[in-house]
Amino acid sequence: MTLRTRTLFLVVGLLALGASVGLARQDAAAAARTWPPFVLVAGLLLIGAVAYEDGTFQAAGALLDRLPGGEPMLYAVAMGLVAAVTVVLNLDTSVAFLTPVLVGAARRRGASEERLLYGCVFLSNAASLLLPGSHVTNLLVLSGTHVSGSAFLRSMALPWAAAVVVTVADGKLMRTRIALGGIGTKPWRSTEAENELNGQPATETIFRKAADAALREAKPQTQNGFKVELAKRCLVYALKLATQNA
């Protein structure tokens, strides 16, 4: 992208952003119109294109990667960021702006990209209940009523909180129990695999991490080394079968 194109995108994006926000604040009738949110999204996407070229998303991903703790901490902070951006701006901006940030952070840390991406998409939708401007559907509903923005916020606060909590927690594996048999002298329980699974989403990436943990201390004999890889594949397959209809 040339400097002229980047400048054009930035100027047009800022003008669209200012026009849509200014119109929304002008009066109640203007705020009820449905087209300003689309102008807002278009302006923000143009600004986002410039931010991507300037490495802003990569820098934000690197900043998230500096968080202490492992993948659970990254997920918690990322979902909090998604909810905040969705409420303040809207769900489309949250998905478009935060997707490259979360992918970059996940790749830097070696965390699950699927968990962050699915969380971003689903939570952006769930967290858009709180304010009228968070979702165009909210504006469509308000355009046919005489409900103020503050009244809308009060009525949606509890449903919004419930939707956010359920979305963040949904799809996680809880209280898993892993036992392996047929590859040693006796079956054994793998707490290492369970620790990798508990609190995590049911994705193949997580299943493979659990399988690696379960067989990390395995010491095969000369003629049965193939059983280690076989056991990993069997465990991943079994986990897929167990969770495919969950």
N, C-alpha and C positions, 0 to 999 in steps of 0.2 A: 504494500500500500504506500503510495507516494505521500509526501508531506502535504501537498495540496488536497488530496483526497481525505487524508486524516483530518485536516483542518475543516474541510467542508462537512464531514460527518459530525465533527464535534460541535460546530456552530449550529447546524440544523437540529442536532439532538438537543442542545441546550435551549434553542428557541421553542422546540416542541414541548420540552419539559416545562419551561416557563409559562407557555400559553395554556397548557392543560391544567397546571396547578393554579394559575391565576384565575382561570375561568371557574374552576371548582370552588374557589373561595369568594367569588363575586357575589352570589346570592344562592338561595335555596333552589330556585328554578334552574339555574345554570348547573348546579351540582347534580341535579337529577338527570341531566342529559347523559346519554350513553356513549357518545363518541369521544369525549375527552380521554377516557382510559386507553383507548386504542392509540391516540396521539401520544399519550404518555409512554406506552410500551414501545412505540416506534422510535421515539426520541431516546429512550434508555438503551435500546438495542444498538442504535447508532453510536452512542457513547461507549457501549460495551465493545463494539468492534475496534474502536480506537484504543480502549484499555487493553484489549487482547494483544494488539500490535505492540503496545508499549511494555508488555510483560507484567501488567498489573495483576492479572489472575495468577500467574506463576509465583509472583512475590507473595500474594495472599496465601497461596497453598503452602509455600515455604514457612510462612508465619504460623499457620496451623500446625505444621509438622513439629514446631518447637515446643508444643504443649507437653508438659510432663505426663507420665503414665502411658499406658498402651492404647490399643484400639478402642476399648470402651470409653476412655476419656475423649479421644478424638471424635467418636460418634456422638457423645453427649453434647460437646461444644458445637459440633457441626449442625446438629438438629436445632439447638438453641439459636444459632445464627440463621438457619433457614426460617424458623418461625418468626424471628424478629424482622427479617427482610420482607417476608410475605405480608406481615401486618402493616409495616410502614409504607411499603411500595405496593406490590401485588404479587400474585402467585406466578405470573408469567415472567416477571423480572427475577424472582427468586430462582426459578428453574434455569433461566438463560444465563444469569450472572454467576450463580453459585456452582453450577455443574462443573465448569473447568477448574474452579478453585478446589472443590472436593476431590476431583480426579487427581489433580496434582498432589494434594496432601496425601491421598491414599497411596499413590505410587512412590512417593518419597519414603513413607513409613512402611511400605510393604503390607498395608492393610487391605481389607476387602473393598474393592471398588463397587461391587454390586450393592453391598449394604448401604453405602453412602448415597449412591445414585437412586436406588429405590426409595430410601428414606427421604431424599430431597424432593422427589416427584410426589410421593404420597403426602408428605407433611406440608408441602406447599399448598396442596389442595385443602387439607384439613385445617390449616392455620389461617385460611382466607375467610373464615367466618366472622372474624371479630369486628372489622371496620368496613364501612360501605365501599371504600376504594380498593379494598384488598381483592375483590373479585367483581367482575362486571355483572354477574348475576345478582349480587347484592344491590347494585345500582338499579338494575331492572326492577327488582322487587320494590325498592324505595320510590321509584318514579311513579308508581301507581298508588302510593300511600302518602300520608302526612306525618310519617314518623321521622323525627329528627335523628341526626347522626349519633348524638349522645344517648338517646333512647334505644337506638339500635344496638349500640355497644353494651348497654346495661342488660338488654334482653339476651344477647349472644355470649356474654362473658363465660357463663358456666358451660354451655354447650361447646364453646371454643376450647376451654381448658380440658374438658373430657375428650374431645376429638384429638387434641394434641397428645395427651397422655396415652390414649389407646393406640394411636398411630405409631408413636415412638416405641412402645413396648410390644406391639403386635408382631407376630412372625418369629419371635425368638424361641430358641430351644431352652427348656427349663427342666431341671432335675433329670438329666439324662443318665443312663446306666449302660456301660459298654462292657461286654464280656466276649472274649475270644476263645474258641475251642477248635480242636482238630489240627493245630499247628505246633503243639507242644505235648509234653507228657500229661498235662492236665489243663483244663480251662482256667483262665484267669481274668480278673476284672482290671480294666485299665482306667484308673482315675486320671491319668494324664490326658487321655482322650476326652474324658468327661469334662475336664477343666477347659479344654479348647472349645467344647460345644456349648456349655452352659452360658446363657445370656447372649448367644450369637444367633444370627439368622440361619435358616436352613438352606444354605447355598453349597455348591460343590467345592468352592474354595475353602470354606470352613470344614467340610467333610475331609478334604485332603490334609488339612492341617491336623485334624484329629487323628487321622490314620498315621501320619508321620510321627505324632507324639506317642501313639500306642506302641509303635514298633521301634522307637528310637534306641532302646536298650537291648534290642534283640541280638542274640549271638548265634547265628546259624552254624551248623556243621558244614563239612566240606561238600556233602552231596545234597544238602537241602536249603541252600541259600535262596533258591527261587521262592521259597515259602514266605519270605519277608515281603516281597513285592506282591505276591499273590494275596497275602493277608490284607495288605493295604487296599488293594482293589476290591476285595470282597467286602471290607468294612465300608468303603465309600458306596458301593452298590447297595448294601443293606440299609445304609442311612437314607439313600435316595428312595428306596422302596417304602421305608417306614414313614417318610415325611411327604411323599408325593400327594397324598390326599388330606394332609393335615390342614 
